[in-house]
Amino acid sequence: MTIAPESTAVRVALWRAMHVRIDAPPHVIEDEIGLRLAAPEDGWQQRPDMDPQGTSLSRASVVARARCIEDLLAEQLEQGVDQYVLLGAGLDTFAQRRPELASRMTIFEVDQPGPQAWKRQRLIELGLGVPDWLRLVPVDFEVDSLPDRLTAAGFDPDRPAVVASTGVTVYLTREANIATLREISAFAPGSTLATTFMLPIESVGPDEQQLRRSIEQAARASGTPFISFFDPDEMLALAIESGFRAADHISADDLNDRYFANRTDGLRQAASEQMLIAKT
């Protein structure tokens, strides 16, 4: 049975398209394929959650984290790591946008069975298809074992991989986040986890706190409330306690310096979202 993706996944795809359509070049990423997948109603750019000014921090965060992971993938591919596991894949389009990199890897997109069946159908309808090196792995996290489902899809547990999880930790309980860290820390030596996490609201400035309250209210109303928040020291400690050999924090300031320096339009990512890079 196909089930349309979560509204949050659609919103991310539309923000990525908005970046191309309304933000000045150079663009951090160029992604309008997600827009084609989502096929929103006419006038989608007039939706309140697409307001150019009100969503600029969130829009920048979405494109910065995607670019950061794509840069990591290119680096790891040069070091011989050619397995990529994307948790909570949603409407991610790396495989379609960057075939020069993606086709040199085996990509395992992990998502809930219903939305993933929907995405498979849309890829076929748009003529993009599902090449052999792209494995869509349906996982019901309530009942399925992630390692078992990955292995069944052709994942080699004895070889290192890059594992990415963006915009996911905030929707999981603390216990589920720790369980995921432990599971991935058991991947083959040389594997890398790149995951985003959300700071507690009191850790950001007043203007961003106001934005956060409205975003969190909308998330609750859509049935996907924000649950878990971490400060950087806590996230680093959890990674090491969960079994990772090393862990680094990439702050919002780091990403702003990397991807938004010298812009004349002031586009910068939100302080709320940070990244963890952990190594096995």
Secondary structure, DSSP 8 states (H G I E B T S, - for coil): ------HHHHHHHHHHHHHHHHS-SS-S----HHHHHH---TTGGGSGGG-TTTTHHHHHHHHHHHHHHHHHHHHHHHTT--EEEEET-TT--HHHH-HHHHTTSEEEEEE-HHHHHHHHHHHHHTT----TTEEEEE--TTT--HHHHHHHTT--TTS--EEEE-S-GGGS-HHHHHHHHHHHHTS-TT-EEEEEEE--GGGS-HHHHHHHHHHHHHHHHTT--------HHHHHHHHHHTT-SEEEEE-HHHHHHHHSTT-SS-----SSEEEEEEE-
